[in-house]
Amino acid sequence: MLVLGRPGSLTVGAVVRQAADELARLEVPEGPVAAREIVAALLDVGRHWTVLHAQDPADLMLLSRVLQAARRYAGGMPFQYAVGRASFRRLTLEVDERVLIPRPETELLVELVLERSRDARGGVAVDVGTGSGAIALALAQEGTFDRVIGVDVSEDALAVARYNAALLAGRLAAPVEFRQGSLLGPVAGVRARAIVSNPPYIAYDEAAELPASVRDWEPATALLSGEGGLAATRALVRGAAAHLAPGGLLALEVDARRASLVAEMVAADAAFADVSVRLDLAGRERFVLARRRESP
């Protein structure tokens, strides 16, 4: 929502310049570009809007928020945390250190689910490890499900997801419910049309290899998993068939180094058919999809 001041007072362009000056003082490379992006993110507009609307009025509240975000960013905080929001498909989500920053790869996971489920209507979609609610809310907005359930072990993450759902009230085609608990435990008795998950899949001994912007800021519980990074995924695969309706879809985001192992794991379960591995935007094996076999 734009925060505008009186004509002739502080302008959007002046806010951008002050943010650029602050970033330069803090020795941030490409400060003017970062300044424009910070202002655009806080106003929830396109990055070029600030150039086209440089003479539009702004106010001191916006300037204060922009300078705070600039200082957080200069201190090493990931951009999305610094501005407190992230774009995901058609959504703008509030994010902070309680949740993972939604990635473009996960946007593609949602696209794959929509492609594989567009010929049916109704039923339940379950998002396991919902974090900010990105997958659940995108499916509720763009999918054809009767309802969506987001699950997370972290109450802190669920607080963010519920806040995002409240912000999007009226823009979703299906109701979304968030439940606390581990993996599929909170959806006992549910027979879903789709189970979707971006579970933790980095092995503990691989944590040091992560970029500092990820390792030092994003929640470890949403990143790291035991058994060489496969513990959460293996548990999901083991329990998914019992929670899927016949013909239901299992869609997982996985570590590219272990996609074939996950596919073999799913294929070894006689309850699943049509197991496939799909590539991400960089051409890496990133997603495993399968169908629950129809009942005899």
Beta strands, then each sheet from edge to edge (+ up, - down):
strand 1: 85-88
strand 2: 91-94
strand 3: 124-128
strand 4: 147-152
strand 5: 176-180
strand 6: 192-197
strand 7: 202-203
strand 8: 224-225
strand 9: 244-253
strand 10: 272-279
strand 11: 285-292
sheet 1: 1+ 2-
sheet 2: 5+ 4+ 3+ 6+ 9+ 11- 10+
sheet 3: 7+ 8+
end
